[in-house]
Amino acid sequence: MFGTVAFSLLLNAFEVLFEDITIVTDDKLLASIYGGLIVGIGTGIILRNNASTGGTDLFSNILSKYFPTLKTGSLIVILDTIIVGANMIALKQIEIGLYSAIAIYIIGKIIEIIAEGTNYTKMIFIVSDEYEKIAIEISNKLERGSTAIYAKGMYKEEEKKILWCVASKNEIVKIRQIAKSIDKNSFMTIFNAREAYGLGFKGE
């Protein structure tokens, strides 16, 4: 309720107080880009603190509780796109709608970065006969756990163990260096991990 009232009052206040200020640009594209950035940052900060302005962000927050696979930022983009699309059909303002689509996309991305955080989690699979030494070194130097996965190399039909580890982007570089320093013939595959929960990550 506070967010709704404050947003409305401040919007009107700024419109009156800065009425005589010279507009920086009349370019609608620039207005869409920078407007989207500013609105995205503001909305992201609000959502990060579990609040809302009482608009589509509130509705998106409610929907995300029932549909946890959908991110709040994505829901805001979907709802705002529906509203803009309806406006384009009703008022036939196609050009304004297209510019609005740019702003909405930017708002959604900025909200995702600020409210949900930028994910730098990586996964690394290491194939090496020295997997035990590598695992101990990763634990000692980075305090990261790792898991040995039983596997079979089909080329030589040999039983192997693959070392699996989840770490931050910077830690992955160090893990790669550790593996190569212990076994120069080690084979590594690195993946992006969308999210990681548990000890050392979210929800610890």
C-alpha positions in Angstrom: 0.0 0.0 0.0 2.8 2.4 0.9 4.5 1.6 -2.5 1.4 2.2 -4.4 0.7 5.6 -2.7 4.3 6.7 -2.8 4.7 5.8 -6.5 1.6 7.8 -7.5 2.5 10.9 -5.4 6.1 11.0 -6.4 5.2 10.5 -10.1 2.9 13.6 -9.9 5.4 15.5 -7.8 8.3 14.9 -10.3 6.1 15.9 -13.2 5.3 19.3 -11.6 8.7 20.0 -10.1 10.7 19.2 -13.3 8.1 20.6 -15.7 10.5 23.3 -16.9 13.6 21.2 -17.3 14.8 20.8 -20.8 14.2 17.3 -22.2 17.5 15.6 -22.9 16.3 13.9 -26.1 13.2 13.5 -28.2 14.4 10.2 -29.6 11.8 7.6 -28.6 14.4 4.8 -29.0 16.8 6.4 -26.5 13.8 7.1 -24.1 12.8 3.5 -24.3 16.3 2.2 -23.6 17.2 4.5 -20.7 13.6 4.6 -19.4 13.7 0.8 -19.3 17.0 0.8 -17.5 15.8 3.2 -14.8 12.4 1.5 -14.3 14.1 -1.9 -14.2 16.6 -0.8 -11.6 13.9 0.7 -9.4 11.5 -2.2 -9.7 14.4 -4.7 -9.2 15.3 -3.0 -5.9 11.7 -3.1 -4.8 11.2 -6.8 -5.6 14.6 -7.7 -4.0 13.2 -6.3 -0.7 9.9 -8.3 -1.1 7.8 -5.2 -1.8 5.9 -3.9 -4.8 4.5 -0.8 -6.4 1.0 -2.4 -6.5 1.1 -2.7 -10.3 1.9 -5.7 -12.5 4.9 -6.4 -10.2 2.5 -7.3 -7.4 0.4 -9.6 -9.6 3.6 -11.2 -10.9 4.8 -11.8 -7.3 1.5 -13.5 -6.5 1.7 -15.6 -9.7 5.3 -16.7 -9.0 4.2 -18.3 -5.8 1.8 -20.6 -7.7 4.1 -21.0 -10.7 7.6 -21.2 -9.1 9.2 -22.2 -12.4 8.4 -18.7 -13.8 10.6 -15.9 -12.6 9.0 -12.6 -11.5 10.9 -10.6 -14.1 9.5 -12.9 -16.9 6.0 -12.6 -15.5 6.2 -8.8 -15.5 7.4 -8.9 -19.1 4.5 -11.2 -20.1 1.8 -9.1 -18.3 3.2 -5.8 -19.6 3.3 -7.2 -23.1 -0.3 -8.2 -22.9 -1.3 -4.7 -21.7 0.7 -3.0 -24.4 -0.6 -5.4 -27.0 -4.2 -4.6 -25.9 -3.4 -0.9 -26.1 -2.0 -1.2 -29.6 -5.2 -3.0 -30.7 -7.6 -0.5 -29.0 -5.8 2.8 -29.8 -4.0 1.6 -32.9 -0.8 3.2 -31.7 1.5 0.6 -33.3 4.8 2.7 -33.2 4.4 3.5 -29.5 3.7 -0.1 -28.8 6.8 -1.3 -30.6 9.0 1.2 -28.6 7.2 0.0 -25.4 8.2 -3.5 -26.2 11.9 -2.5 -26.2 11.5 -0.9 -22.8 9.6 -3.9 -21.4 12.3 -6.3 -22.5 15.0 -4.2 -20.9 13.0 -3.8 -17.7 12.6 -7.6 -17.5 16.3 -8.2 -17.9 17.3 -5.6 -15.4 14.8 -6.9 -12.8 16.2 -10.4 -13.3 19.8 -9.2 -12.7 18.9 -7.1 -9.6 16.1 -9.1 -8.0 17.3 -12.6 -8.7 21.0 -11.9 -9.0 23.5 -12.7 -11.7 24.3 -16.4 -11.8 28.0 -17.2 -12.2 27.7 -20.8 -11.1 29.6 -23.4 -13.2 29.8 -27.1 -13.3 33.0 -29.0 -14.2 33.5 -32.6 -15.1 37.1 -33.9 -14.9 38.2 -37.2 -16.3 41.5 -38.2 -14.8 43.2 -41.2 -13.2 44.4 -38.8 -10.6 40.8 -37.8 -9.6 41.5 -38.4 -5.9 44.5 -36.1 -5.7 42.6 -33.5 -7.7 39.6 -33.8 -5.3 41.8 -33.4 -2.2 43.5 -30.4 -3.7 40.2 -28.7 -4.6 39.0 -29.3 -1.1 42.2 -28.0 0.5 42.7 -24.9 -1.7 39.2 -23.8 -2.5 37.1 -25.6 0.3 34.8 -27.0 -2.4 33.4 -30.5 -2.3 33.4 -32.7 -5.3 31.7 -36.0 -6.3 33.2 -39.1 -8.0 30.8 -40.5 -10.6 31.3 -44.1 -11.8 31.6 -44.3 -15.6 32.9 -46.4 -18.4 35.1 -45.2 -21.2 33.7 -46.8 -24.4 36.8 -46.3 -26.5 38.9 -48.6 -24.4 36.0 -50.0 -22.4 37.7 -49.1 -19.2 36.1 -48.4 -15.9 36.6 -44.7 -14.9 35.6 -42.2 -12.3 34.5 -38.7 -13.3 35.0 -35.9 -10.9 32.1 -33.5 -10.7 32.3 -30.1 -9.0 30.1 -27.1 -8.8 31.8 -23.7 -8.2 31.8 -20.0 -9.0 33.2 -18.7 -12.3 36.5 -17.6 -10.7 36.9 -20.9 -8.8 36.4 -22.9 -12.0 39.6 -21.3 -13.4 41.5 -22.4 -10.3 40.0 -25.9 -10.5 41.1 -26.2 -14.1 44.7 -25.1 -13.1 44.7 -27.6 -10.2 43.6 -30.5 -12.5 46.2 -29.7 -15.2 49.0 -29.3 -12.6 48.3 -32.8 -11.2 47.4 -34.5 -14.5 48.4 -32.7 -17.7 46.3 -35.2 -19.7 43.1 -34.7 -17.7 40.0 -34.0 -19.8 37.6 -31.3 -18.6 34.1 -30.2 -19.6 32.6 -27.0 -18.2 28.9 -26.1 -18.2 26.8 -23.2 -17.0 24.6 -24.0 -14.0 21.3 -22.1 -14.0 21.1 -22.2 -10.2 22.8 -24.0 -7.3 21.3 -24.5 -3.8 22.9 -25.9 -0.7 26.1 -25.6 1.2 28.2 -22.8 -0.2 25.4 -21.6 -2.5 21.8 -20.4 -2.2 19.7 -21.5 0.7 22.7 -22.5 2.8 
